[in-house]
Amino acid sequence: MRQLLALSAIAAAVVAAAACNPGPLPSPRTGVPSSAPIALDRDAPTGGVESVRRQLAGTWDLVSLEASPENGGPRAEITAAGMLTYDEFGNLTIDAHTTDPDAPVAAREVPRVSFKGRAVIDAPRSELQLMALTGNVDPNEVLSPERRRKYQFEGVDRLTLTAFDAKGQVTSISVWKRRVE
């Protein structure tokens, strides 16, 4: 009899505990382990890396290009045509061509300059850096991947990339227009 009462008490406790089960937990409303939690949302906050990646995603056509000559001096406008593509995984592709005598020699030696790599975004500084580039010419001779680039959006369809050298001097400014697809 004592065993039957003990089993009945255990069964009652199990049933009572099961009745208190809250069911599925709701979605979290804040992110942790930050000391200043940020609300989770499908839309990334403006100015964050994900927000910038969404703004960059797509195909862009080169509108204008200014670059400093290899032997120094003031930036000159370079006649060039090009296309920049950025995908949702951070991959960046640049295809361009020019015969302008002020363009870097490596850019004039091939019919089309083509590069692929990753664009690492630093949202607080509005900068990106090209990494792991591959292409048909030496990227160091044309794009100078060690240089950081400031990005600036004007509306949803205009992007300006400004390249700096190690001393902080502007070496090139390219303006891109989003291609309507």
C-alpha positions in Angstrom: 0.0 0.0 0.0 2.8 2.4 0.9 4.4 1.8 -2.6 1.1 2.5 -4.3 0.7 5.8 -2.4 4.3 6.7 -3.3 3.7 5.9 -7.0 0.5 7.9 -6.9 2.3 10.9 -5.4 5.0 10.7 -8.1 2.4 10.4 -10.9 0.5 13.4 -9.5 3.7 15.5 -9.3 4.6 14.6 -12.9 1.0 15.5 -14.1 1.2 18.8 -12.2 4.6 19.6 -13.6 3.4 18.9 -17.1 0.4 21.1 -16.7 2.7 24.0 -15.7 4.8 23.6 -18.9 4.6 27.1 -20.6 4.8 25.7 -24.2 7.0 27.1 -26.9 9.0 30.1 -25.8 8.3 33.4 -27.7 11.0 35.0 -29.9 13.6 36.9 -28.1 13.1 40.7 -28.1 16.7 41.7 -27.3 20.1 40.4 -28.3 22.6 39.3 -25.7 25.6 39.1 -24.7 26.1 42.8 -25.3 26.2 45.1 -22.3 23.8 47.3 -24.2 21.2 44.9 -25.9 19.9 45.8 -29.3 16.4 44.9 -30.3 16.3 42.1 -32.8 14.5 43.0 -36.0 14.3 41.8 -39.6 15.5 45.2 -40.7 19.0 46.0 -39.7 19.5 49.4 -38.0 20.5 52.2 -40.3 24.2 52.5 -40.6 25.0 48.9 -39.6 26.9 46.5 -41.7 23.8 44.6 -42.9 22.2 47.9 -43.9 25.2 48.9 -45.9 25.4 45.5 -47.5 21.8 45.8 -48.6 22.5 49.3 -50.0 25.5 48.1 -51.9 23.9 44.9 -53.3 23.3 45.1 -57.0 24.9 46.2 -60.2 26.4 49.7 -60.6 27.7 51.5 -63.7 30.7 53.8 -63.6 29.6 57.5 -64.1 32.9 59.2 -63.5 36.4 58.5 -62.4 39.2 60.9 -61.2 42.6 59.5 -60.3 46.0 60.9 -59.3 48.7 60.3 -61.9 51.3 57.7 -61.2 54.1 60.4 -61.2 52.1 62.6 -58.8 50.2 65.8 -59.3 46.6 66.7 -59.1 43.8 64.2 -59.8 42.7 64.1 -63.4 39.4 62.9 -64.9 39.8 59.6 -66.6 37.6 58.5 -69.5 36.5 54.9 -68.5 33.6 52.6 -68.6 32.9 50.1 -65.9 30.6 48.0 -63.9 30.6 47.1 -60.2 28.6 44.2 -58.8 28.1 43.4 -55.1 26.2 40.4 -53.9 24.6 39.4 -50.6 27.6 37.4 -49.5 30.0 40.4 -49.7 31.6 39.5 -53.0 32.5 42.4 -55.2 33.3 42.3 -58.9 34.7 45.2 -61.0 34.9 45.1 -64.8 36.3 48.2 -66.5 38.1 49.5 -69.5 39.9 52.6 -70.6 42.4 53.9 -73.1 42.9 57.2 -71.3 46.7 58.1 -71.1 46.2 59.3 -67.5 44.9 55.8 -66.3 47.3 53.4 -64.7 49.5 51.6 -67.2 48.2 48.2 -66.1 44.6 49.3 -66.9 45.7 50.3 -70.4 47.6 47.1 -71.1 44.5 44.8 -71.3 41.2 45.3 -73.1 39.2 44.9 -69.9 40.3 45.0 -66.3 38.5 42.5 -64.2 38.7 41.9 -60.5 36.8 39.7 -58.0 37.2 39.7 -54.2 35.5 40.5 -50.9 34.5 43.9 -49.7 35.0 44.2 -45.9 32.7 46.9 -44.6 33.5 49.2 -41.6 30.1 50.8 -41.1 31.1 53.2 -38.3 33.8 54.8 -40.5 31.8 54.4 -43.8 34.8 52.6 -45.3 35.4 49.3 -47.1 38.5 47.4 -48.0 38.9 45.0 -50.9 40.4 41.7 -49.9 41.4 38.4 -51.6 41.4 40.0 -55.0 41.9 37.9 -58.2 41.9 39.4 -61.7 43.5 39.6 -65.0 46.1 42.3 -64.0 48.0 42.9 -60.7 45.4 44.5 -58.5 48.1 46.4 -56.6 48.9 48.3 -59.9 45.3 49.3 -60.6 43.1 49.2 -57.5 45.7 49.5 -54.6 43.7 47.1 -52.3 45.7 48.2 -49.3 44.0 51.6 -49.5 40.9 52.1 -47.7 37.8 53.5 -49.5 35.2 55.8 -48.1 31.7 55.1 -49.4 28.9 57.5 -49.6 25.4 56.9 -50.8 23.3 59.7 -52.4 19.8 58.3 -52.3 19.4 54.7 -53.4 20.9 55.0 -56.9 24.3 56.8 -56.5 27.5 55.6 -54.8 30.8 57.5 -54.5 33.9 55.6 -53.6 36.9 57.6 -52.5 40.3 55.9 -52.2 43.0 57.1 -49.8 46.7 56.2 -49.6 48.6 55.4 -46.4 49.1 59.2 -45.7 45.3 59.9 -46.0 45.6 61.6 -49.4 42.8 61.1 -51.8 44.1 59.0 -54.8 40.9 58.4 -56.7 37.2 59.2 -56.7 34.7 57.0 -58.6 31.0 57.7 -58.9 28.6 54.8 -59.7 24.9 54.7 -60.6 22.7 51.8 -59.7 21.7 49.8 -62.8 17.9 49.4 -63.1 17.2 45.8 -63.8 
